[in-house]
Amino acid sequence: MKKLLVLLLLCFFASCGEKEKSPEELALEKLSGETGITYTLGTTGYVKRNQVDETKFYPNLNLKLQGTSKTYTVSGADDLFDASGNWEFVGTNFDKIRLTGSKPAAQGDISFTKNGQDLILVFSVPTPPGGRVAALTGSYEIKLTGN
C-alpha cells in the first residue's frame, strides 16, 4: 500500500510540474523552433508571382524566424522584404503572420503552411495608392526549406 501511495504521489507531482502548451506556443515552436529556424530556397524552393515562377530573381533568398523574440531577418529579397524586423501572429488560428517594416511583404497578412521542413508563404502585394502599377504587384507563393 505504501508503494502504491508513493507511486501515486510521484505521478501527481510529475504531472503538476509540466505545463500544457498553449496553441500559440505550439505554433511558435512549429514555425521557429526553440532557437530560430532559417528557411532557404534550397533545391526544391520557389518564388511565384501570379503563378509565374520568378525564382531566378531571388537565388539567395533566406528568412530566419526567431520565436522567443518574434524577430526576423531576410536576405536575397530586398525588393519584397525588409532586412529585419518583428513579426506577430494574426488571428487566433495561428496560420498567418504579419511583418513589421515598409517593404511590400510587410504591408499585409502572410498565410503560411508548414509541412515537415518546408514552409510555404502566401501573400499579396496590392497596387500602390494612386493607381500606379508597381512591378511587384500580385499574388505571391514562396516555398522555403528550414534547416
N, C-alpha and C positions, 0 to 999 in steps of 0.2 A: 504494500500500500504506500509506503514511504517513497519507493522508487517511482511509482506512478505519479504521486504528487510532485516530486522533484521534476519529473519529465514534463508534466503539465505546466509548471511554473516556468521552466526553461522555454517551452514553446510560446507561452504567453509573452514573456519578456522579449523574445526574439522577434515576434510579430509586432510588438508595440514599438520596437526600435526602428522599424522600416516604414518610412512614409510612402504612401502611394503617390505616384507622379501624376501631376495634372495633365490635361490634354495639351496645354501649351508647352509644358516641359518635355513631353514625349515628342511633340512636333519639332521643338528646338533640337533635341538630341538627334532626331532623324535627319534634319536639314543641315545642321552644322557640327554635329558630334560634340565631344566634350572639349576639344581644344581647337575647333575650327576645321573646316574642310575646304580644300582648294579644288575647284572644278575647272577642267580644261577641255578644249575641243578634242584632243586625242585623235585617234584614228577613226572613231565612229561618230564624232560630234558634227554638228552642222549649225549654220545660221540661215534661216529662211525668212524672207520678207515677201509677203503676199504670195506665199507658197513657191517662190523662186529662190533657188539656192544661191546665197551670197557669201558662203563660207570663205571664198578666196579673198574677200576684203578684211577678214578677221583671223588670219592664220595663227596668231599668238594669243588669242583670247583666253583669259583665265579670270575666274571670280573666286575670291575667298570670303567665306561667311564665317564670322565668329559669333557663336551663340551666347556666351556669357555676357559679352559687352554689346551684342547686337550691332556690330560694325561690319563693314565690307570694304574690300579693295578690289579693283578691277584694272586689268591692263590689256592692251590689244584691241580696245574698242572705244577709243576716246571720243568718237562722234556720237555714240549711244549712251555711254555710262560715265559718270563722274569717276575720278580715280579712287575716291574713298568717300565714306560717309557712314551714316547709320541706317538701319533697316528695322522694320517692325512688321508684325503680322497684321493683316487686315481681316476684320470679322472674327467670328467665333469658330469657324471650321478649320482654321489654321492651314489653309491651302493657297493663300495669297500673301504676298509681301509688298511693301512699299519702301522704296529707297529715298533717302534724302538727297538733295542736290538740284542742279539746274539743267542737266542733260535730259534728252528725250525719255530715257527709260525711267527717270525719277519722277516723271510727271503723271504717273497713273499706277494702278494696281497691276502687279505681276502675278499671274497664276503659275503655280508650279506643281509638277508631279515628280515624285522621287521613286524610281524603280531600281532597287539594288544600289549600284554606284552611280547610275545615270540620273541626271537632273534635267528636266525639260521646263523651260521658262516660256510663257506665252503672254504677250502684251501688245498693245497698240500704241503707235505714235500718231497723234492727231495732226491734222493740218493746222499750221500755226495761225494765230489770230490775224485778222485782216484778209483771210482767204488766200494768202500766198501759199504756193505749193512748195514744200520742202523736199529735198532729196531723200530724207529719212522717213517720210510719212508712210504708214502702212501697218500691217499686222505682222508681228514677229513670232517666230518659234525658234528657240535656241536649245540645242541639246549638248550638254556638257557631261563629262565623266569625273567623278570625285576620286581623289587619292589621298 
